[in-house]
Each structure stands twice: as structure tokens, then as C-alpha cells.
Amino acid sequence: MGPETRTRVTRNVIGRLRLAAQGLLGPAFESPPEAVRWMTAMQAQDLKAALWAVGLRVRGANADTVRAALDDGSIVRSWPMRGTLHLLAPEDLRWILDITAARLLRGMGSRHRELQIEARDVDIVRDTALELVSGGGAATRQELFEAFERAGQSTAGQRGIHLLGILCQRAWLVQGPLVGNQQLIKAFDEWIPKSRELDRAEGVAELLLRYMLSHGPATERDFAWWSNTPVTEVRSALALVKDQLAALEFEGTSYWMSPATAALLDDGVPGQRSLLALPGFDEFLLGYTDRSLVLPTEHARKVVPGGNGMFKKTIVSGGEVIGTWATKGNGRTAAVVPEPFDAVNGLRPAAQKSFELQTARYLTFLGSS
């Protein structure tokens, strides 16, 4: 940014710029596929949280709207990065796997050895799975594991889910339509008949560009962690796309974002009075290796109690995480309880009202009111 920038950059301003880039000061998108395609990949290990993460960004969406997109294959859910489930546009999954899967699988090598998973075992479960689901078929995870067992492949402990993950990361299988809260397993090439093809350098550059457009302001290291790509490769990719991005220096670090997001610094960064009830695992918090810009370090353990990787739902005010929230009860008896970090003063009256409006929308989204 040049000297004409009118908004003084602070941590909260960066948080609000990220809210704007991610379509959270809107909602900004007309359909779940549009939102997911813009975000490129969205954390989705918790299905209900993933539905709400998409719903927050889509006008008029409810849980059924997002589930329908999974059912018709206009968005897909798989393990493209960091060994965790994400939502993606179907045409993006294969080329992203081409970039990420080999390194991911190498990194899981010791765990696979502990589980006694060898190349021969992968060949057996691949052939078994494709025999079960090819020709338009589908299988539940349990049906797939039972077939593995009949083929002499134990699924005890975590062996079954690791075998399934390998088959998905190698683009032989993919998760398809929902049955309740479980997804049926489909043959990748049948569920996703058309995929884009990009060579590695082109693919890393596109992935970096799309990440910065949808997640920026963000750093090289944020993207390297998010995509599990070596920093040296990230820097080469950035050289190819930085003319399509805007740069911002903050506390000695370079941040990258879309020109449209950067322009908000001149026009006035929105969201100063915004309050959002975000799901656990939302990209606003999970999409960066350094979360301290939006989550004060002293409160980090309140979002991830015990540091066990399970993220609580967060209350975000003006670009900063100020607390967590939880639901109690089910259906029409469901209630939403705020857990602000400031336990003495709680939420201010205006924030409390905004929180109530947000959570009412959440319950309506789920069909609970």
C-alpha cells in the first residue's frame, strides 16, 4: 500500500479484511458451489460445522441447500491437505491432489508402517473398493470396511480410515451423496467425470493466487502451511502471480491480498461493528498458521481446550475472536450459549443482541426454529 492509505492498519483491521475477503461480511455468494469455489478449499472434518461455514457465506442458504450440493456433486468433500477433510469444487480436487498428496502420504509414512499398511495392501483395497462401487455403485464406509475385511485387510483401530484416506488421496475414491450424516463412497472418475489438468508449477501458482484472493491478507508461510507446500516452492509461485495481488507490510511481515480487498483500506474497511457466530474449524481461524492476529494468544486454549485439535465455535467481533459459543439441547428446545473471554463483563448489550440474531439465524439454518 502507498502513503495515501487512510486506514491505519492494526490486527483488527487485518481481521476485518479477512472477513471481507472470505465473504463473511455479506453473505457474498449466491450458491454453495460459488462460495466453495471462491474459497478453493474449506475445512470440513466436522460436517455440521462445514455446512454452517458455507451457509454463512451464501444468501438464503439453509442446511438442506448445502447438503443438496454434496448430494448432486457440485461440491465434494475429501482429504486434499494436511490429512483433514475439506470441501472443494469437483473440478479442482484432482489437480490439487496432484500437488499435495505425495508429500502428505510421505509425511504419514511412519503412521502407515505402524498400521502395517504396505503398497500391496493398498492395491488390494483399491481393487476391492472399485469392484464394489464401479458402474454407478456406492457404498457406506461400513460396507467398504466389511469388504476390506473379507479381502483379508484389517480395519481395526485407525487402519480402515487410513486405507480409505489413501484411496481418496490417490483419486481412486471420493465421498459422494449424504445418507444422514454419513457420505457414500463413489468411484472418483465416475463421480467427478471432468477434472482440470495443471502441471505442478502452474497448479501451485493458481492455488497460491486463489488462496491469497480468498484468504488475504495472508503470508507466504500461511499458504505454505495451509497447502503443505515447501516455502521455496511458494516463493517461486508468488513470483508468477504477485502482479495480480496487492502487498501490505505489517509489523515487518509482508501480507498479500486481492486488489479489491486492499482497496478497502482506502475506501473504509467494513465490519467494525460486526459480530459473527462462526462454526468450529472455520477458515477465518483455521486457514492460517499464525492465528494470533485475530485470536489473542492468552485465549487460544479456550478455543482449543487441551490443545487436542478440536476447535470450539467462535464469536468474532470487529475482526477479533472474543469468545466461544455452544449449543445445548436439540430441535425446538435447542439453546445457544455465549462464552465470552471476558467472563466478568460478558458481551455488551449491542453485541449480545447481535449474537442473538446470529444464533437465531443458525438455528433457522439447521431447521430448529
C-alpha positions in Angstrom: 0.0 0.0 0.0 1.2 3.5 -0.7 1.3 6.6 1.6 -2.2 7.6 0.6 -3.7 4.7 2.7 -6.2 6.3 5.0 -7.0 3.4 7.4 -4.3 2.7 10.0 -3.5 -1.0 9.8 -4.0 -2.9 13.1 -4.6 -6.5 13.9 -8.3 -5.9 14.0 -8.2 -4.3 10.6 -6.4 -7.3 9.2 -9.1 -9.5 10.7 -11.8 -7.4 9.1 -10.1 -7.5 5.7 -10.1 -11.3 6.0 -13.8 -11.4 6.9 -14.4 -9.3 3.8 -12.2 -11.5 1.6 -13.9 -14.7 2.8 -17.4 -13.4 2.1 -18.3 -13.2 5.8 -19.5 -9.6 5.8 -22.3 -10.4 3.4 -23.2 -13.1 2.8 -21.4 -12.6 -0.5 -22.4 -15.6 -2.7 -25.5 -16.9 -4.4 -24.9 -20.7 -4.0 -22.8 -23.2 -2.1 -20.7 -24.1 -5.2 -19.9 -20.4 -5.8 -18.8 -20.0 -2.2 -16.7 -23.2 -2.1 -15.1 -22.4 -5.5 -14.1 -19.0 -4.3 -12.6 -20.3 -1.0 -10.9 -23.1 -3.0 -10.8 -25.5 0.0 -12.8 -25.2 3.2 -12.2 -27.2 6.4 -14.9 -29.9 6.7 -13.9 -32.5 9.2 -17.0 -31.7 11.2 -19.9 -31.9 8.8 -22.4 -29.7 10.7 -19.7 -27.1 11.1 -18.8 -27.3 7.4 -22.5 -26.8 6.4 -22.7 -23.7 8.6 -19.4 -22.3 7.3 -20.8 -22.5 3.8 -24.2 -21.2 4.8 -22.8 -18.1 6.5 -21.3 -17.1 3.1 -24.4 -17.9 0.9 -27.5 -15.7 0.6 -30.7 -17.5 1.8 -29.0 -20.8 2.4 -30.1 -23.5 4.8 -28.5 -26.8 5.8 -30.6 -28.6 3.1 -29.2 -26.2 0.4 -25.6 -27.2 1.3 -26.4 -30.8 1.6 -28.1 -30.8 -1.8 -24.8 -29.5 -3.3 -23.0 -32.5 -1.8 -25.7 -34.9 -3.0 -25.5 -33.7 -6.6 -21.7 -33.5 -6.6 -21.5 -29.7 -7.3 -19.2 -29.6 -4.2 -17.2 -32.6 -2.9 -15.6 -33.5 0.4 -12.2 -35.2 0.5 -8.7 -35.2 2.1 -6.7 -32.9 -0.1 -4.4 -31.3 2.5 -3.0 -31.8 6.0 -4.8 -35.1 6.4 -8.1 -33.3 7.1 -11.4 -33.2 5.2 -12.1 -30.1 3.1 -14.9 -29.0 0.8 -13.9 -28.3 -2.8 -15.3 -27.7 -6.3 -15.2 -31.1 -8.0 -13.1 -29.9 -11.0 -10.4 -28.7 -8.6 -9.9 -31.8 -6.5 -7.7 -33.9 -8.8 -5.2 -31.2 -9.7 -4.9 -30.1 -6.0 -4.3 -33.7 -5.1 -1.6 -33.9 -7.7 0.2 -31.1 -5.8 -0.5 -32.2 -2.2 -1.0 -36.0 -2.0 2.5 -37.3 -2.5 4.0 -35.1 0.3 1.1 -35.8 2.6 1.4 -39.6 2.1 5.2 -39.4 2.7 4.6 -37.5 5.9 2.2 -40.2 7.1 4.7 -43.0 6.2 5.6 -43.8 9.8 2.0 -44.0 10.9 1.2 -46.3 7.9 4.1 -48.5 8.9 2.7 -48.7 12.5 -0.6 -49.8 11.0 1.2 -52.3 8.7 0.0 -50.7 5.5 2.2 -51.6 2.6 1.9 -51.0 -1.2 0.4 -54.5 -1.7 -2.3 -53.8 0.9 -3.2 -50.5 -0.9 -3.5 -52.4 -4.2 -5.8 -55.0 -2.6 -8.2 -52.4 -1.0 -8.2 -50.4 -4.2 -9.3 -53.3 -6.3 -11.8 -54.4 -3.7 -13.3 -50.9 -3.4 -13.6 -50.3 -7.1 -15.2 -53.7 -7.6 -17.8 -52.7 -5.1 -18.6 -49.2 -6.3 -17.8 -49.0 -10.0 -20.5 -48.9 -12.6 -22.5 -46.3 -10.8 -22.5 -48.0 -7.4 -21.8 -46.6 -4.0 -21.0 -47.9 -0.5 -21.2 -46.7 3.0 -18.0 -46.6 5.0 -19.1 -49.6 6.9 -19.9 -51.6 3.8 -16.5 -50.6 2.4 -14.7 -51.7 5.6 -16.6 -55.0 5.6 -15.4 -55.6 2.0 -11.8 -54.9 3.1 -12.1 -57.4 5.9 -13.4 -60.1 3.5 -10.3 -59.3 1.4 -8.1 -60.0 4.4 -7.4 -56.4 5.2 -8.0 -55.4 8.9 -9.8 -52.2 9.5 -9.3 -52.3 13.3 -8.1 -49.2 15.1 -7.5 -46.5 12.6 -6.3 -48.8 9.8 -9.6 -48.7 7.9 -9.8 -44.9 7.8 -6.2 -44.6 6.8 -6.8 -47.1 3.9 -9.8 -45.1 2.8 -7.8 -41.8 3.1 -5.1 -43.2 0.8 -7.6 -44.3 -1.8 -9.2 -40.9 -1.8 -5.8 -39.1 -1.8 -4.8 -41.1 -4.8 -8.0 -40.2 -6.6 -9.5 -43.7 -6.8 -12.4 -42.9 -4.5 -14.3 -39.8 -3.3 -17.0 -39.1 -0.9 -20.4 -38.6 -2.6 -24.0 -38.2 -1.5 -25.1 -38.0 2.1 -27.1 -40.6 3.9 -27.9 -38.9 7.2 -24.6 -37.5 8.4 -22.6 -40.2 6.5 -21.4 -39.9 3.0 -21.5 -42.7 0.4 -18.2 -43.7 -1.2 -18.1 -43.4 -5.0 -15.5 -44.1 -7.7 -13.7 -40.9 -8.3 -13.8 -40.9 -12.1 -17.5 -41.6 -12.1 -18.5 -39.0 -9.5 -16.1 -36.4 -11.0 -16.0 -37.2 -14.7 -14.4 -33.8 -15.7 -11.3 -32.6 -13.9 -8.9 -29.7 -14.8 -5.3 -30.6 -15.6 -2.5 -28.4 -14.5 1.2 -29.1 -14.3 2.8 -28.7 -10.8 4.3 -25.2 -11.2 1.1 -23.9 -12.8 -1.0 -25.6 -10.2 0.9 -24.3 -7.2 0.8 -20.8 -8.7 -3.0 -21.0 -9.1 -3.5 -22.4 -5.7 -1.5 -19.7 -4.1 -3.3 -17.0 -6.1 -6.7 -18.3 -5.2 -5.7 -18.6 -1.5 -4.5 -15.0 -1.3 -7.6 -13.7 -3.1 -10.0 -15.5 -0.8 -7.9 -15.6 2.5 -5.7 -12.5 2.2 -4.2 -10.6 3.9 -2.0 -13.7 4.4 1.7 -14.5 4.3 3.8 -17.0 2.3 4.1 -19.1 5.4 0.3 -19.1 5.9 -0.1 -20.6 2.5 2.8 -23.0 2.9 1.2 -24.4 6.0 -2.3 -24.4 4.6 -1.3 -26.2 1.4 1.6 -28.2 2.9 3.9 -26.8 0.2 7.6 -26.1 0.7 8.3 -22.4 1.3 10.9 -22.3 -1.5 8.2 -23.5 -4.0 5.8 -21.0 -2.6 8.2 -18.2 -3.3 8.7 -19.3 -6.9 4.9 -19.4 -7.3 4.5 -16.0 -5.8 6.9 -14.5 -8.3 4.5 -15.7 -11.0 1.3 -14.2 -9.6 2.3 -11.2 -7.4 1.4 -8.8 -10.1 -2.3 -9.9 -9.6 -2.0 -9.2 -5.8 -1.6 -6.3 -3.5 1.1 -6.2 -0.8 0.9 -4.9 2.7 3.7 -4.6 5.3 2.6 -5.0 8.9 5.0 -5.4 11.8 7.9 -6.3 9.5 6.0 -9.0 7.6 4.6 -9.0 4.0 0.9 -9.8 3.6 -0.7 -10.5 0.2 -4.4 -10.0 -0.8 -6.6 -9.2 -3.7 -6.5 -5.6 -5.0 -10.2 -5.4 -4.2 -9.5 -6.3 -0.6 -6.6 -3.8 -0.4 -8.8 -1.0 -1.8 -10.9 -1.3 1.4 -8.0 0.4 3.2 -8.7 3.5 1.1 -12.5 3.3 1.0 -13.0 2.3 4.6 -12.7 -1.3 6.0 -16.2 -2.6 6.8 -17.2 -4.8 9.7 -16.0 -2.6 12.6 -19.3 -3.3 14.4 -19.8 -6.8 13.0 -20.4 -9.8 15.2 -20.4 -13.3 13.9 -21.1 -16.7 15.4 -18.6 -18.9 13.4 -18.5 -22.7 13.4 -15.6 -24.6 14.8 -12.9 -25.1 12.2 -13.9 -22.1 10.1 -11.3 -20.9 7.6 -11.3 -17.5 9.3 -9.3 -19.0 12.1 -8.1 -22.3 10.7 -6.9 -21.0 7.4 -3.6 -19.6 8.7 -0.5 -20.9 10.5 -0.4 -17.7 12.7 -3.7 -17.2 14.3 -2.5 -14.6 16.9 -3.6 -11.7 14.6 -7.3 -12.5 15.3 -7.1 -14.7 18.4 -5.2 -13.2 21.4 -2.6 -15.7 22.5 -3.7 -15.7 26.1 -7.2 -17.0 25.0 -6.0 -19.6 22.4 -6.5 -22.5 24.8 -10.1 -21.5 25.4 -10.8 -22.2 21.7 -8.8 -25.4 21.6 -9.1 -26.8 25.2 -6.2 -29.1 25.9 -4.6 -28.3 22.5 -6.2 -31.5 21.1 -7.1 -30.1 17.7 -10.8 -29.8 18.4 -11.8 -26.2 17.8 -14.8 -24.7 19.6 -17.2 -22.4 17.8 -16.1 -18.8 18.0 -17.6 -15.3 18.5 -15.9 -12.8 16.2 -16.4 -9.1 16.9 -14.8 -6.5 14.6 -12.3 -9.0 13.2 -11.2 -10.4 16.6 -12.2 -13.6 18.3 -13.7 -12.5 21.6 -15.2 -15.8 22.9 -16.7 -19.2 22.1 -20.3 -20.4 22.0 -22.1 -23.7 22.4 -25.4 -25.3 21.7 -27.4 -27.1 24.3 -30.4 -29.3 23.6 -31.8 -30.4 20.2 -34.6 -29.4 17.9 -37.0 -26.7 19.1 -35.6 -26.9 22.6 -32.1 -26.0 21.4 -30.4 -23.1 23.0 -27.2 -21.2 22.2 -25.0 -20.1 25.0 -22.2 -17.5 24.6 -18.9 -18.0 26.4 -17.1 -14.6 26.1 -13.4 -14.4 27.1 -14.4 -11.5 29.4 -16.3 -13.6 31.9 -16.8 -10.6 34.3 -18.4 -8.2 31.9 -19.7 -10.6 29.3 -21.0 -9.3 26.0 -22.0 -5.7 25.8 -25.8 -5.1 25.1 -25.3 -4.4 21.4 -23.0 -7.4 21.0 -25.4 -9.6 22.9 -28.3 -8.5 20.6 -26.1 -9.2 17.5 -25.2 -12.6 18.9 -28.8 -13.5 19.5 -29.6 -12.5 15.9 -26.7 -14.6 14.6 -27.6 -17.7 16.6 -31.3 -17.4 15.7 -30.1 -17.5 12.1 -28.0 -20.6 12.9 -31.0 -22.4 14.4 -33.1 -21.5 11.4 -30.3 -22.7 9.1 -30.4 -26.1 10.8 -34.2 -26.2 10.8 -34.5 -25.9 14.5 -36.9 -23.0 14.6 
